[in-house]
Amino acid sequence: MAIETVILGIALIAGFYMAWSIGANDVANAMGTSVGSGALTIKRAVIIAAVLEFAGAFLVGTHVSETIRKGIINPEIFTGHELDLAYGMIGALLAAAIWLQLASYYGWPVSTTHSIVGAVLGFG
């Protein structure tokens, strides 16, 4: 198996973990009042949040990821060392996801955007 395939698999797993952490951190902000007021059940709120979070990621996610990828660090620095860039980005993704999971567990109000931008800055 090629190393690129392994890296892709790890990146997909890290991406799903980050998405789960973002959902755990952000959904309560968006749906808490609707559930608390009785306008939505928890089940309906989770379904609506999942659909809308996916739509947002699908429709505008490329613009955000492009800014993070090219606006914070210069990928040209890694010319000839592309695997280092991949490892660093996966590390940043995992660091932000773990931080968001811890913050969500303890109820700390943190920004998902600040978490991933800070992780990429730390890598870059």
Secondary structure as a PSIPRED ss2 file (coil, helix, strand):
# PSIPRED VFORMAT (PSIPRED V4.0)

   1 M C   1.000  0.000  0.000
   2 A C   1.000  0.000  0.000
   3 I H   0.000  1.000  0.000
   4 E H   0.000  1.000  0.000
   5 T H   0.000  1.000  0.000
   6 V H   0.000  1.000  0.000
   7 I H   0.000  1.000  0.000
   8 L H   0.000  1.000  0.000
   9 G H   0.000  1.000  0.000
  10 I H   0.000  1.000  0.000
  11 A H   0.000  1.000  0.000
  12 L H   0.000  1.000  0.000
  13 I H   0.000  1.000  0.000
  14 A H   0.000  1.000  0.000
  15 G H   0.000  1.000  0.000
  16 F H   0.000  1.000  0.000
  17 Y H   0.000  1.000  0.000
  18 M H   0.000  1.000  0.000
  19 A H   0.000  1.000  0.000
  20 W H   0.000  1.000  0.000
  21 S H   0.000  1.000  0.000
  22 I H   0.000  1.000  0.000
  23 G H   0.000  1.000  0.000
  24 A H   0.000  1.000  0.000
  25 N H   0.000  1.000  0.000
  26 D H   0.000  1.000  0.000
  27 V H   0.000  1.000  0.000
  28 A H   0.000  1.000  0.000
  29 N H   0.000  1.000  0.000
  30 A H   0.000  1.000  0.000
  31 M H   0.000  1.000  0.000
  32 G H   0.000  1.000  0.000
  33 T H   0.000  1.000  0.000
  34 S H   0.000  1.000  0.000
  35 V H   0.000  1.000  0.000
  36 G H   0.000  1.000  0.000
  37 S C   1.000  0.000  0.000
  38 G C   1.000  0.000  0.000
  39 A C   1.000  0.000  0.000
  40 L C   1.000  0.000  0.000
  41 T C   1.000  0.000  0.000
  42 I H   0.000  1.000  0.000
  43 K H   0.000  1.000  0.000
  44 R H   0.000  1.000  0.000
  45 A H   0.000  1.000  0.000
  46 V H   0.000  1.000  0.000
  47 I H   0.000  1.000  0.000
  48 I H   0.000  1.000  0.000
  49 A H   0.000  1.000  0.000
  50 A H   0.000  1.000  0.000
  51 V H   0.000  1.000  0.000
  52 L H   0.000  1.000  0.000
  53 E H   0.000  1.000  0.000
  54 F H   0.000  1.000  0.000
  55 A H   0.000  1.000  0.000
  56 G H   0.000  1.000  0.000
  57 A H   0.000  1.000  0.000
  58 F H   0.000  1.000  0.000
  59 L H   0.000  1.000  0.000
  60 V H   0.000  1.000  0.000
  61 G H   0.000  1.000  0.000
  62 T H   0.000  1.000  0.000
  63 H H   0.000  1.000  0.000
  64 V H   0.000  1.000  0.000
  65 S H   0.000  1.000  0.000
  66 E H   0.000  1.000  0.000
  67 T H   0.000  1.000  0.000
  68 I H   0.000  1.000  0.000
  69 R H   0.000  1.000  0.000
  70 K H   0.000  1.000  0.000
  71 G H   0.000  1.000  0.000
  72 I C   1.000  0.000  0.000
  73 I C   1.000  0.000  0.000
  74 N C   1.000  0.000  0.000
  75 P H   0.000  1.000  0.000
  76 E H   0.000  1.000  0.000
  77 I H   0.000  1.000  0.000
  78 F H   0.000  1.000  0.000
  79 T C   1.000  0.000  0.000
  80 G C   1.000  0.000  0.000
  81 H C   1.000  0.000  0.000
  82 E H   0.000  1.000  0.000
  83 L H   0.000  1.000  0.000
  84 D H   0.000  1.000  0.000
  85 L H   0.000  1.000  0.000
  86 A H   0.000  1.000  0.000
  87 Y H   0.000  1.000  0.000
  88 G H   0.000  1.000  0.000
  89 M H   0.000  1.000  0.000
  90 I H   0.000  1.000  0.000
  91 G H   0.000  1.000  0.000
  92 A H   0.000  1.000  0.000
  93 L H   0.000  1.000  0.000
  94 L H   0.000  1.000  0.000
  95 A H   0.000  1.000  0.000
  96 A H   0.000  1.000  0.000
  97 A H   0.000  1.000  0.000
  98 I H   0.000  1.000  0.000
  99 W H   0.000  1.000  0.000
 100 L H   0.000  1.000  0.000
 101 Q H   0.000  1.000  0.000
 102 L H   0.000  1.000  0.000
 103 A H   0.000  1.000  0.000
 104 S H   0.000  1.000  0.000
 105 Y H   0.000  1.000  0.000
 106 Y H   0.000  1.000  0.000
 107 G C   1.000  0.000  0.000
 108 W C   1.000  0.000  0.000
 109 P C   1.000  0.000  0.000
 110 V C   1.000  0.000  0.000
 111 S C   1.000  0.000  0.000
 112 T H   0.000  1.000  0.000
 113 T H   0.000  1.000  0.000
 114 H H   0.000  1.000  0.000
 115 S H   0.000  1.000  0.000
 116 I H   0.000  1.000  0.000
 117 V H   0.000  1.000  0.000
 118 G H   0.000  1.000  0.000
 119 A H   0.000  1.000  0.000
 120 V H   0.000  1.000  0.000
 121 L H   0.000  1.000  0.000
 122 G H   0.000  1.000  0.000
 123 F H   0.000  1.000  0.000
 124 G C   1.000  0.000  0.000
